[in-house]
Amino acid sequence: MSDASTIATARRRHYSALTQGGIALLLVWTALAAFGPYLAPHGPGEAAGAGVFAPMSAAHPLGTDYLGRDMLSRVLHGARYTIGVAMAATVLACICGVALGIFSAVRRGWTDSVIGRAADALISIPHLMFALVVVAAFGTSLPVLVLMAAITYVPGAFRFARALALDVNAMDFVEVARARGERTAYIVWAEILPNMVVPLLTDFGLRFVFVVLLLSGLSFLGLGIQPPNADWGALVRENISGIYEAAPAVLMPALAIAMLTISITLLIDGFSGRDRPMVR
Amino acid sequence: MLMLGMILRRVCGGVLTLLIVSLVVFIGTNVLPGDATEAILGQSASPEAVAGLRHALGLDLPAHARYLHWLFGLVSGDPGVSLVNRLPVAQLIGPRLANSLLLTALTAALAVPLALLIGITTAIWRGSLYDRVANLAAVSLVAVPEFLLATVGVILFAVQLHWVSAMAKPSVGSLGEALQSFTLPVLTLSFAITAQMARMTRAALLGVLDSSYIEMARLKGVRPARLVLRHALRNAAGPIANAVALNLSSLLGGVIIVEVIFSYPGLAKLAVDAVETRDMPLVQACAMIFCTTFMLLVLAADICSILSNPRLRTG
């Protein structure tokens, strides 16, 4: 009894040790994405008058960029692009993927094979390469970027949701509902979907991380968000010439991305408990 | 026989997928109304000149004919002519492809042994501080963008310490030059895939370590290192090979970023430049090479899992 409870507390403590930091960081970034532009001391295009590539100081906590603009303000304004655009794309990808996945799992038959084959084809295009082809064809407007990132990650979300739905679909309570004569729509909505929510949420988080990395990578290549707007990837790109002065303007936006993605990954790792050595 | 059939089916599936991919790439790069003629002649060209060029480029043919023509050209090694400098695409791609292969081969040569070493040792000492630190590092590294690793590397080793060059070039005279040129790009690329590969190796080993024959060996008093190396590793070889191939395929995304950062004259840099100039034949060819390589690696991963399944081998 006491053994069991100490194991339980040890488990819980380990859980929070890994995830608390993640949760805190994530909350900070969410707040930044929502209120960043209001907190920024300067406008996004405003010259701060401290010269270009100024080091970190009290007046400019993150220094200034290649045009002498306040870097903190640039990062705060960029948060909305990095987090907002990625969030929109991830939500879109997951809704489509989950809908298609459940549909395939419940319908089976040739619809399932056709959707599955299409997903296989899309998945076998390296993501950044797909992004390059789309940008070459359709340009870099915001809707194109969101749609492109969403389409890139639909197949993954689809596969995950389909496998999950197949598992749930084979369970006894679904069988019972079917025997009761419930309609398929009801079974999907009331029996299958609620039992998929937790794994779907972790999947959503992981996918969000990938979308952030994809979009900022694209912006870093100069093929994402276009000036005068800038997400964090674009901020790294436009200040890359400052690397020889070891300017914070290059490092800070890249660090912002890393902190965002690492915090989410740690959070998911803690929640899903995969490979957690203590528990095994 | 069963095994051969499964592998054949996988290969056919791969070819079919590649056909669909080629269709996606072709449609994607042909969907806009303003075509190559406008890019070459400018918007103020006379209609006669446009029509003449369209005919010369074969753009007046119906879409399916153009697709088939392009596809056969691709298969026979003639993916068309670049719109920007009028050179055959094959001639542009050849040396670039060799450079990219060199970069990825060096990365694989470093990352694969390192990942296996870390994966196996963390499985042997699972639950130890080393295991937990390695796991935490792996989880974090997977989520770090390549350009952060690259910029930190350049600032530290090229700008501050002057150990290596911030530019990478493939033609090197001596070993010293090679180290100067390749250290940073290879390290940058290695970080993320090593982390992921080591994690998957460890997970594959742990999956086997939970089976009852391992429990039996453990009860007989076999030491952990011997348990993993002699008893578990052989049965985890399939999933591990699978993990290696899959992670090498994810290298292809990183290569794009790294070649641009270090101005390395590889295929990915060529593709990015082609996107900027909207040089569609070049974009198409680069995209297809990337997709085919990706496909081959995934296929290799699949075949590894099939070959390592003893139930299929005897069947």
Interface residues (C-beta under 8 A of the other chain):
Chain A: L18 R117 A118 D120 A121 L122 S124 I125 P126 H127 L128 M129 L132 V133 V134 V135 A136 A137 F138 V209 L213 S216 G217 F220 L221 G222 L223 G233 V236 I240 I243 Y244 A246 V250 L251 A254 L255 I257 A258 T261 I262 I264 T265 L266 D269 R274 D275 P277 M278 R280
Chain B: G13 L16 T17 L18 I20 V21 V24 V25 G28 T29 V31 L32 R126 G127 S128 D131 R132 N135 L136 V139 S140 V142 A143 V144 P145 E146 F147 L148 T151 V152 V154 I155 V159 Q160 A166 R199 R202 A203 L206 S249 L252 G253 I256 I257 V260 A271 V272 A274 V275 E276 R278 M280 V283 C286 A287 F290 C291 F294 M295 V298
